[in-house]
Structure formats: structure tokens, C-alpha cells
Amino acid sequence: MLNSNTYSDNADEEKEPYPDYFIKWNSAARRGRVPSGLITPEEILDIIEIYLGEGYVDKARKAIEYAVALHHDYDILCDILDILDEYELWNDLLNLSSQLLDETGIDGECHKLSSLVHLGMEAEAFNWFGVLKKKYGGMGYEDRDMLSMAYIKMCEALLDIDLYESCDRVSCEAISVIGEDSDFLWLRMHSLVALNDKDTANIIAEKIQNLHPLSAEHWQNLGDAYQDLGEIEKAIDAYEFARSLGNESAENIMNLIFAYDENGNKGKALELIEEYFKDYKNSYIICVTAARLCIQLEQWKDAVRYLDVAIKVEPYTDDALYVYKATCHIHLDEPQKAKNALIKGIKKTGDISGKMKELLFQVNAKFP
């Protein structure tokens, strides 16, 4: 039972009050009724999402039944299918998309295709895919768009369930039928990266570069692909090129930091970290990375500075931070600060591993 008056779609976000229309709907639903008054399509979609976000699937199903019975608008019905897809309710999606094929057209057909794949009904999925290819195999622009949607949905579903070789075959077929569209090239790239086929992936990457030579987004995505393939120098070049095209996002800079670190260029990674903190808020993982790099380069004071920030962000979880901080103070010939760091760490984390107590005993013995 929904007892609280607040909800959140994300556990990390603060809860928000339930909207009035949801409270009225839920109150009526408990009594097996439909609330009096007009419920707009947007409100019923919101009600479905709240129920699913809270884990009340049966209540969401009742709301969906109401919405489907009352609203025959294409967009509303497709939105409901999208919600079922988002929450991975594949049986529900298969049943409803099959029921609404006439009303939802290619969107419903693609949702049916995706649900079949996710339910492990591969033979049925490929049979249905064949039906769609035959239906939209004409030469008109509209048929071409519909066929592209079917190919894309099929590839995405195959990727979702890790059928990478099948995805590669389908994307190759799509390219041969429709052409070297960037969507199909990227779908093929994802499958090739998962299969660790570096040679072919590099050929596809070059085609993507030629299609989008001045797209920062595509260059960043290429950097991610190269990173996953272990092509670190190529990843760095791609991220840097994305940056030269105006992509100064936190994600792209972080990617560069980790790539330079992995490539052994610690100094460049630290330089980028300093740039990162000029524009973005403190990040725990970046602070820890910076501290580790400083320790490797024996830059003890800078390491302490980054460790202090990391400890401020996460004071109770990682006892290693206090050990590293104490070690830096020892290298700086500051034994009392080392002891203070360890004592604070023991109080904050409980020192489950016992490493801080062990190091504190050693420091006390050496510096009584």
C-alpha cells in the first residue's frame, strides 16, 4: 500500500510530493473504482510511471487498461509502450504491442520485435522481423524509414541481450540494403567492440569519421570505442579532437584524464585534473585519481590536498584514504599530522581492515 505522500524515481534524489491527481486516482483504485473527474492523458501516463517507479506493477497495469480503453491517440498509446520498454516489462509489452498493432503502426511493430528478442523467443523474433522486412521492402522514402526503424530496433535488442554476432550480421544486412547510415555503422561498431574485433572496428571508425568529420559528439563516442578496444592513443586523439571542436564537457575531460593515466602520461593527466576543477564541482573519483597520481610522482603536498577533498566528500567509507594521507605526511616529515589522520580515520570508518591501527602503531614506535 502507498502510505507515503512522497515518491522518487531515483533513490539518490529527494522525494517529491505525489500530485493531487495521483492521490485521487490511488484512493479510488483502492476501492476498485475510477476517480470522478477528467484525467488527462499526461496525468494517466504520470500515474503509470509513478506506480512502476514504486514497484506497483499490478496497479500500473490497471491504469494502463484504463488508458488504452479511453484514449485511442497514437502518441499516447506509443508513450505507454515506451514506458513498458523502459521498465523492461517484456511480457506486458509483447501483449499490448500485439494488441495495438493497427493503432500504433511501425512503433508497435518494433516494440513487439524487441519484446520477442528480450523474452528469448529468437525464432519468433526473426520470423516477425522477416514479416516487417517484406512489408516495408518497397522503394519509397516512407518504406525506407520504416525499414530502418525495424533494423535499428532489432540490432538494439540483440545488443541488449549480448547477441553480438547476430547484431553484427543484422547491421551488415541493413547497410547492404539501406546504405552506410551512421546509425547502422554505430550499431555495428558496438557489436565489433564487444567482439574485440579491432581490425574491422577500425575500418568502421574511419567510415564514421568520414561521415561526421566535425562532430564533437561522434568523436567523443569514437574515443569511448577506442578506449574499450584498448586503443588508448587513438582514444586520446579522438577525445582531444572532440575537445578542439568545443566539447569541454565533464565527461570528455574525465575520459581524457583516465586515458592519459592509462597511457602512462601522469603529468598530462594531472594537468587536466586541474582544468577539470576550474569548471566542475569536486568529484570523488577524480580527487582519488589525482591523489594517486601525485603519490606516484612523489608530489606529497598536492596528494594531501586532493585527499582532504576526497575525505570531505566521503569521510566514512574508505579507510585507504586516511592511510594514504598518513603516508604522505610521513614523507613530508610530519609524523604528528600522520598520527592525527589515522586517529581521525579510525573514528570515522571503524578501521574494519585494521590497517590504520597497524600503521598508527608503527608511526608511534618510530616517532614516540
N, C-alpha and C positions, 0 to 999 in steps of 0.2 A: 504494500500500500504506500502511496506517495504521501508521507506525513509532513515533509518539509515544504516550506513556501519558496524555497530557492532551488536552483539547479545549475549545473555547468556541464558543457560538452567536453571540457578538458579539466582533468583533475588538478592541473597546475594553475588554473585560472580561478579567480574569485567567483563565488556563486552569485547568480543574478536572481532576482525575484521572478517567479512564474508570472507570465502575462495573465491578465484578467480572463481573457477568453479561454486560456488553457484551464484555469481553475474551475470555470463554469463547466467546460466540457468534461473534465475529470470527475467533478461532483456528479454530473448527470450520468456519466458512464458507470459509476459505481452502482447506480440504481437501475442499470440496464436501459437507460433512456438516451435520447439525443437531446442536447440542450435546446431550449427555445431561443428564438432569435437567429439572426443571419450570421453564419460562419463563412468568412471569405475564403477563397482558395488559398491565399497566402497564409491565413491563420491555420487552416487544416494541415497544410504542409509543415508548418511550425510545430503543431501538435504532434504529428507523426515523428518528427525529428527529436522532440523532447522525450517522448516515450522510448524511442530507440536508444537515445543517449543515456537514459536512465536504466536501460536494460529491460523495459516492459514491452517485450515483443508482441505478446498477445493483445495488449491494449493498442499497440501501433497497428496491428492487423485489423482491429475493429474500426479504427479511424480510416484506414486505407479502404476498407469495404464501403464506408460511408462516402468517402471522397469519390471513388470510382462510380458509385451508383448515382451520385448527384452531379458530378462535373464530367462533361464529355469534351472538354477543351484539350486540344493536342498538347499544349505546353504543360498543363497541369498533370496530365497522365504521364508524360515523359519525365517530369520532375519527380514523380513518385517512383518511377522505375530507377531513376538516378539515385534516389535515396536508398532503395533496396540494394543497389550495386555498391554504394558507399559503405553500407553496413554488412556487406558480404552475406546477405540472406539469399543464397543462391536458389534454394527450392522455391521460396516465395517469388523470387524474380522470374524463374522459369515459368511458374504457373501463371503469374499475372501478365508477363510479356506475351505468352502464348494466347491468353485470353484477349489481349488488346491489340493483336497484330493489325487488324483493319483500321483501328483508331490511331495507332502510333507509327505505322509505316516502317521505314528503314530503322528508326531508333529502336522500336520494339523488336524488330528482327535481329538487330545487333545485340540487344540485351539477351534475347533468347540464345543466340550463339555463344555469348560469353558465359551465361549460366550453365549451359551444357558442358563447356570446357572445364569450368571450375568444379562441376559435380563429377568429373572423371568420366563423363559419357562421351568419350572421344569419337567413337564411331558415329554416334548420332550427331555430334557437332560437325564432323566433316561432311556428313550427308546433308545437313541443313546448310552448311557453307556452300555445297555444290548447288543447292536449290537457289541460293542468293546469287551465285555467280551466273547461273543460267538466266535468272530473272533480270539481272542488271547488266547483261553482257552486250547490250546494244552499243551503238557508236555515238549516241547523243551526249551532250555535256552533263545532263541530269543523271543519265545512267552511269556515266563515268564517276560522278561524285558519289553516288550511292554505292557503287562497286568499291571505290576507295575506302568508304566508311566500313564496309564489311571486311575488307582485307586488314585495315588498321585494328578493328576490334578483335579479329581472330589472332593477329600477332600479339597484341597486348595481353590477351587471355592466356596464350601459350607461354609468354614470358612470365606471367604471374605464377604459373604452376611449374616453372623451371623446365619446360619442354623446349630447350634452346635450339636443338637441331630442327625440330618441327617448325619453330618460329623462323629460323633461317630459310628453310625451304619455302615457306609461305611468302616471306618477304621477297625472296628471289623471284617467285612467280608473279607477285604484284608488280615488281619492277619490269619484268618482261612484258606484262600485259598493259600496264598503265604508264610506265616510264620511271625515270630516276627522280621521283619526287623525294623531297628531303625527309618527309615522314617515314617513308619506306627505308630510306638509307639509314636513318637513325634507329629504326626498329631492327634492321639487320646489324647495325653496329652493336646494339645492346646484346644481341644473341652471340655475336662473334667475341665480344669481350668476355661474356660468361663462359664461352667455349675456349677462351685463351688462344684464339686463332689470330696471332699478331700480324702475320703477313697479309691476310685478307682484310683484317680490320684497318690496317694502314692504307690499303687501297681505297676502302670506303671513306676513310677520313679525308683523303685527298679530294675525293669527289664532293664531300660536304664543304670543304674549304673553297673549292672552285664555285660551288653554288652560292655560298654566303661569305665571300672574302672579307667583308667589312661588318659582319655581325658579331658584336661582343658576346652576345648570348651563346651563339654557336661555338665560338672559340673557347668560352669557359666550359661548355659541355664537352668539347673535344679534349680539353685539359683533364676533365674527370675520367674520360675514357682512357686516355694515355696513362693516367695515374693507376687505374685499375689493371691495365696491361703490364704495369711495371716499367713503362717507357718514361722515366722520370724527366729526362732532359726535354723530351718532346712536350711533356705536360707543362714544364716550366715555360717553354716558349709559347705555348697556347695561352696559359694564364696571363703571361706578360703582354701578349698581343691583345687579349681581351681588355687588359688594363689600359693599353695605349689607345684603345677605341672608346674609352670612357667608363669602363666597368671598374669602379672603385668600391664595389660592394664589400661588406664584411666577409661574405662567403668566399669571394675570389681572392682577397688578400690572405685569408686563413689558408686557402688551398695552396697559395704560393709559399707561405711560411712553412707548411708541412712538407711541400715538395723540395724546397731548398734544404730543409733539415735532413730529409731522407737522402738527398744527393750529396750531403757532406759539407754544404756551404753554410756553416753555423753563423758566420758573421752576417751574411746577407739575410738569413732568417731573423736574426736579432734586429737588424736594421728595419725590416718590415714590421716587426712587432712594435717598435717604437712608433712607426707611422700608423699602425692599427689603433693604438691607444690615443692618438691625437683626435681621431674621428669617432671612435666607438667606445662603448662602455666596457668596464673591466670584464674580461671573460676568464673564468676559472681555468679552462683548459689551455688558453693562451698564456696565462700567468705561469702555470706549472711548466709549460713548454719553455718559456723564457728562462725560468729559474734553472731548469735542467741544462739548457744551452750555456748559461752563464757559468754554471758549475763546471761543465766540460771545458770551458775556456778559462777557468780559474778567475772569473770576474766575481769575486765573493760578495762585494758590497751590492752590486746590481742584483745578484742572486737573492740576497736578503730582502731587497726592496720588492722584488716580484713575489717572493714567498710571503711577505707580510700581506700583500694584496690578496693572494690566494687563500691565506688563512682567514682573512676578514670575510671572504665570500663563503668559505666552507670551514668553520672553526672546529667542527665536532666529528668529522668523518674520516679524515686521512692523517694517521699518526706519522706517516712518512714525511709530511711537510715540516713537522717540528724537528724530526731527526735531521733533515737536510739543513734546516735553519741553524741548528746547533752545530753541525759540521762546518758550516760557513763561518760562524763566529769563532770556532776553534782555529780555523785557517787565518782569521783576522786577529788572532791572539787576544780574543775577548772571551775568556772562559766563563766569567760570571754571566754574560749575556747568553752563552750556550746553556748554562745551567737553568737560567730563567726560562728560556724557550722550552726546555724539556719538562720543567715543573709545570708550566702552563699547559703543555700538550698532554701530560698525564692527567691533569684535572679535566681538560676539555673532552678528551677522547676515551679516557679509561685505560689507554695503553693495553688493548687486548693482546697484542702480539708480544708485549714485554720488551720491545726493542728500546723504548725510551728509558725505562728503568735501568736496563743494562748499560746504555750509553751514559746515563747520569752517574752510575756507579763508577764507570771508567774515568769520566771527567773529574769527579770528586777525588778519585785516587791520584790522578795526575796533577790536579790543581786543588789541593786541600784548602 
